[in-house]
């Protein structure tokens, strides 16, 4: 009886983490954007957060081609951005 072992590389693990974090960021940004549009939130801050979101989303198309190190860096940026959105909406 033979068994096969599927090895997941560090790069593949980082890509999976990035894709999951991208999904979280998209969901949180949508919630934040709805709140920002209904409130008197500071307009320059809205523009700054929207610009950061657009830059992160531009990287989404590159996820499949990034190295393990760059995927790890992108994941860290996504986690940080999620924290910014959470702080801006007052939720955790």
C-alpha positions as CSV (number, residue, x, y, z in Angstrom):
1,X,0.0,0.0,0.0
2,X,1.5,3.3,-1.0
3,X,0.7,6.6,0.4
4,X,1.4,9.9,-1.2
5,X,2.2,13.0,0.7
6,X,1.3,16.3,-0.7
7,X,3.8,18.9,0.4
8,X,2.8,22.5,0.5
9,X,5.6,24.9,0.0
10,X,6.1,28.0,2.0
11,X,5.1,30.0,-1.1
12,X,1.9,28.1,-1.5
13,X,1.0,28.6,2.2
14,X,1.7,32.3,1.9
15,X,-0.4,32.5,-1.2
16,X,-3.3,30.8,0.6
17,X,-2.9,33.3,3.5
18,X,-2.9,36.2,1.1
19,X,-6.0,35.1,-0.7
20,X,-7.8,34.7,2.6
21,X,-6.7,38.0,3.9
22,X,-7.7,39.7,0.6
23,X,-11.2,38.3,1.1
24,X,-11.3,39.7,4.7
25,X,-10.0,43.1,3.5
26,X,-12.6,43.3,0.7
27,X,-15.4,42.5,3.2
28,X,-14.2,45.0,5.8
29,X,-13.6,47.7,3.2
30,X,-17.2,47.3,1.9
31,X,-18.5,47.7,5.4
32,X,-16.2,50.7,6.1
33,X,-17.1,52.4,2.8
34,X,-20.8,52.1,3.6
35,X,-20.2,53.7,7.0
36,X,-18.0,56.4,5.7
37,X,-20.5,57.3,3.0
38,X,-23.3,57.7,5.6
39,X,-21.3,59.7,8.2
40,X,-19.4,63.0,8.4
41,X,-16.1,61.1,8.4
42,X,-13.0,63.2,7.7
43,X,-12.8,63.4,3.9
44,X,-9.0,63.5,3.5
45,X,-8.9,60.3,5.6
46,X,-11.5,58.6,3.4
47,X,-9.4,59.4,0.3
48,X,-6.3,58.1,2.0
49,X,-7.9,54.8,2.9
50,X,-9.5,54.4,-0.5
51,X,-6.1,55.0,-2.2
52,X,-4.4,52.4,0.1
53,X,-7.2,49.9,-0.7
54,X,-6.8,50.4,-4.5
55,X,-3.0,49.8,-4.2
56,X,-3.6,46.6,-2.3
57,X,-6.2,45.4,-4.9
58,X,-3.7,46.1,-7.7
59,X,-1.4,43.6,-6.0
60,X,-4.3,41.0,-5.9
61,X,-3.7,40.3,-9.6
62,X,0.0,39.6,-8.9
63,X,-0.5,37.1,-6.1
64,X,0.1,34.1,-8.3
65,X,3.5,35.5,-9.4
66,X,4.9,36.8,-6.2
67,X,7.7,35.1,-4.3
68,X,7.1,33.6,-0.8
69,X,8.8,36.7,0.8
70,X,6.7,39.2,-1.2
71,X,3.5,37.2,-0.4
72,X,4.4,37.4,3.3
73,X,5.0,41.1,3.1
74,X,1.7,41.6,1.2
75,X,-0.1,39.5,3.8
76,X,1.4,41.7,6.6
77,X,0.2,44.8,4.7
78,X,-3.3,43.3,4.4
79,X,-3.5,42.5,8.1
80,X,-2.4,46.0,9.0
81,X,-5.0,47.5,6.6
82,X,-7.7,45.4,8.2
83,X,-6.7,46.8,11.5
84,X,-6.9,50.4,10.1
85,X,-10.4,49.6,8.9
86,X,-11.4,48.1,12.2
87,X,-10.2,51.1,14.1
88,X,-11.9,53.5,11.7
89,X,-15.3,51.8,12.2
90,X,-14.8,51.3,15.9
91,X,-15.1,47.5,15.7
92,X,-12.6,44.7,16.2
